[in-house]
Amino acid sequence: MDDVDRALIAELQRDATQAYAALGRAVGLSAGAAHDRVRKLRERGVILRTTVDVDPASLGRGVLAFVMVDSSAWMGDAAESFAAIPEIQEAHIIAGTASVLVKVRSATTQQLQDVLRRLYTIDGVSGTQATVVLETFFERPVRAD
């Protein structure tokens, strides 16, 4: 990946809706060359998807929590079980005192409590420790630079 690819990624992260002509102008390429580069970045798996960033509270998901999940067994094969809980945005196998870290967005703390109950139905889950976020200073995507 060269500096032009990194500039393209930065531009797309800033505004993924811009036309290839504008994208090319921003990085010194023609529209066709910009399109070709973006296509190749997708094919190589550098660009995973194009999405929209939405305010979770406006969609009724104003409660954010990070949950450490303890287990009595290896959880590496439980990805589908975690993914089946729609309030879980992310799930990560981790090293340390817990086995899995999940990011949960829910409407209320009561709904968060329900998510915790559902986590216990996953084979091997033996405990949870939830940390509720009071305020988010910032969230940012991985930068190409």
MOFEN-V975727 format. One record per pair of residues at least 6 apart in sequence whose ideal C-beta (glycine too) atoms are under 7 Angstrom apart, sorted by sequence separation. I is the first residue (numbers start at 1). J is the second residue. D is the distance in whole Angstrom. If there is no record, write none. Layout:
BEGIN
i=I j=J d=D
i=I j=J d=D
END
This chain:
BEGIN
i=24 j=30 d=5
i=41 j=47 d=5
i=56 j=62 d=6
i=82 j=88 d=6
i=93 j=99 d=7
i=94 j=100 d=7
i=106 j=112 d=5
i=119 j=125 d=5
i=24 j=31 d=5
i=27 j=34 d=7
i=93 j=100 d=6
i=94 j=101 d=5
i=92 j=100 d=7
i=104 j=112 d=6
i=24 j=33 d=6
i=38 j=47 d=7
i=82 j=91 d=4
i=91 j=100 d=6
i=92 j=101 d=5
i=106 j=115 d=6
i=119 j=128 d=6
i=21 j=31 d=4
i=24 j=34 d=4
i=20 j=31 d=4
i=23 j=34 d=5
i=91 j=102 d=5
i=104 j=115 d=5
i=11 j=23 d=6
i=79 j=91 d=7
i=90 j=102 d=7
i=116 j=128 d=5
i=90 j=103 d=4
i=20 j=34 d=5
i=88 j=102 d=5
i=89 j=103 d=5
i=116 j=130 d=6
i=8 j=23 d=7
i=11 j=26 d=5
i=20 j=35 d=5
i=89 j=104 d=7
i=11 j=27 d=6
i=88 j=104 d=6
i=89 j=105 d=6
i=76 j=93 d=6
i=87 j=104 d=5
i=75 j=93 d=6
i=87 j=105 d=6
i=112 j=130 d=7
i=8 j=27 d=6
i=87 j=106 d=5
i=7 j=27 d=4
i=82 j=102 d=6
i=4 j=27 d=6
i=75 j=99 d=5
i=87 j=111 d=7
i=4 j=29 d=7
i=75 j=100 d=5
i=8 j=34 d=7
i=70 j=98 d=5
i=71 j=99 d=4
i=87 j=115 d=5
i=8 j=37 d=6
i=69 j=98 d=6
i=70 j=99 d=6
i=71 j=100 d=7
i=8 j=38 d=6
i=68 j=98 d=4
i=69 j=99 d=6
i=85 j=115 d=6
i=69 j=100 d=4
i=5 j=37 d=6
i=4 j=37 d=7
i=68 j=101 d=6
i=69 j=102 d=6
i=85 j=118 d=5
i=16 j=50 d=5
i=66 j=101 d=6
i=67 j=102 d=5
i=5 j=41 d=6
i=66 j=103 d=6
i=67 j=104 d=6
i=65 j=104 d=5
i=82 j=122 d=7
i=64 j=105 d=6
i=81 j=122 d=4
i=63 j=105 d=7
i=63 j=106 d=5
i=61 j=105 d=4
i=63 j=107 d=7
i=78 j=122 d=6
i=1 j=46 d=7
i=61 j=106 d=6
i=62 j=107 d=7
i=63 j=108 d=6
i=61 j=107 d=6
i=63 j=109 d=6
i=78 j=124 d=7
i=60 j=107 d=5
i=65 j=112 d=6
i=56 j=105 d=5
i=63 j=112 d=6
i=67 j=116 d=7
i=75 j=124 d=6
i=69 j=119 d=6
i=73 j=124 d=4
i=72 j=124 d=6
i=71 j=124 d=5
i=71 j=125 d=6
i=72 j=126 d=5
i=71 j=126 d=6
i=69 j=125 d=6
i=70 j=126 d=5
i=70 j=127 d=4
i=70 j=128 d=7
i=69 j=128 d=6
i=68 j=128 d=7
i=67 j=128 d=5
i=68 j=129 d=4
i=67 j=129 d=7
i=67 j=130 d=5
i=65 j=130 d=5
i=66 j=131 d=5
i=65 j=131 d=6
i=65 j=132 d=5
i=65 j=133 d=7
i=63 j=132 d=7
i=64 j=133 d=4
i=64 j=136 d=7
i=13 j=141 d=5
i=10 j=143 d=7
i=10 j=144 d=5
i=9 j=144 d=4
i=10 j=145 d=6
i=6 j=144 d=4
i=6 j=145 d=6
END
